[in-house]
Amino acid sequence: MSEQSQLVTFQLGEELYGINIMDVKEIVRVQETRAIPNAPVYVEGIFNLRSEIIPIINLHKRFHLKRAFTSEDDELLSGFIIIDIDGMKLGVIIDKVSRVVTIEKEDVQPPPQMLSGIGAEYIQGVVRQEGGYLIILNIRDLFNPKELQKIAELRR
């Protein structure tokens, strides 16, 4: 019996990324964020989601990625993916949400050494797709414990 996992896929810069659907709480349209003084450069700010304060992370800044060129139609698909890392909710800015895909575990390959943008240590694997790769992010490894601590403090 083959193992499958479901991924929420989205565009960030030129690449298509996926994260495990179990780590995704919801996807929301872009909201006004409030900037926070002395926050790490990749923290865009915080926003209030149903009276919960959620830090917004800009992976473009974190990994020095260019924003994707998006049309007006794509703008409707941009927003924040709300993820949950060990009980802490974070919003990640995405250029464009794609769809939920089911992948077979055996189709996941180790990341190639030369992958643009995000470092291999944050990547769980890649899946070949028509026209390129789907890069599977290990969302729990995107931030080290110190960074998570710092982000958690911003919510106060």
N, C-alpha and C positions, 0 to 999 in steps of 0.2 A: 504494500500500500504506500502510495507516495504522500509526502507531506506537503501541504499547501499553506501559503500565508497570504493574507490580504493586505494590500498596501494602498494608502492614499497617495496618489501621484500629483506632482505639481512642478511647475517650471520655475526655475531660479536662474536668472541669467540665460545662458545658452543651453543649459542642461535640464534633463528631466530627472527629478528625484522622487523617491518613494520613502514613506515611513510606515511602519507597522500600524495598521488601523487600530490596534489595541492601545496605542499611545496617543491617539488623536481623540480629543474630547468633542471638538466641533470645529467648524470653519465659519468664520464671520467676515462680513464685508469690512472694508477699511473703515476705521473709526478715528475720531480725533484722539490723538495721544497727547498726554501732558509730559513735557520734557522734565527730566530730573537732573538737578545740578550734581556734579561729581559722579555721575554714573559712568560705567565703562562705555567706551566710544560706540560699541555695537548695540547698546541698549537705547532704543529709539525713545522710550518713555513708558508711561503706564496708561492703561485705560480701564474704565469701569464697566465690567460686564455683569449685569444683574447684581449690582452691589458687591461684586468681588473685584479687588484690584489685581490687574494682570499686567506684569512687565512684558513689553514688546521688544523682541529681539530682531535685529536687522542682520541677517546672515550675509547680505551683500557687503556690509561693512566688516563683519567678522572675518570673512574669507576673501575680501577684496574682489568681489564679483561685480561685473557690470550688470545693470538692470536689463531685463529682456526688453526688446522693442515690442511694445504692445499697441494693438489697435484699440479703438474706442470700445469695440465689442469685448475685447479681452479685459478691459478695465473692469467690466462687470464680474469677471472671474478672479480678479485679484482680491487680496484680503489678508487675513491672519488665520493661520492654523493654530488652534489652541491645543497644546500638548500638555501632558501630565508626566512630570518626572518625579517619581517617588512622592506623590501628593502635592507637588508644587506646580501650579499651572503657569505656563508661559505662552505668549503669543509669538508666532514666528511669521514675519512678513514674507509673503510669496508673490511672485509676479503673476502667476496664473494657476488656478487649481485645474487639474486635468480630470482624473476619474479614479475610481477604485478598481484595482486590478488584482487578479488572483494569480500567484506565481507558484510554480513547483519548486520545492527546495533544490532538486537536482539541477535546475536551470540557473541557479545562482552561482556565479563564478567569483573568484577572488578579484579584487579591484586591480586593474592594470597599474603598473608603477607610475606611468605618466598620465595622470588624470587631472584635467585643468581645475583650478580653483580649490575645492575642499580637499584637505589632506587625507591620505589613505587611512589614517588612524580613526577617522570618523565614519568610514564607509564599511558597511557590513558585507557588501558584495555588489556585483553588477549583473544585470540580466540583459542579454542581447535582445534588441527589438528591431523592428523595421526602422531603418534610418538612424540607428545608433544604439545607445545604451540607456537603460534605466538604472540610475545609481541609487542603491538602497542605503539610506543614512541610518547609522546607529544613534538614535536621538539621545540616548543616555550618555553617550561619550562626547557629545558636542561641547559640553561644559565640564570643567573639572570641579571637584567639590568646593574649592575656594571661590571659583566664579559663581557657582550656584548659591553659596552663602552670601556673597556680595549682592547678587540679584534679589535674593530673598529679603535682604535688609532694605532694599529700595521700596518694598511694598508698605513699609511703615509710615 
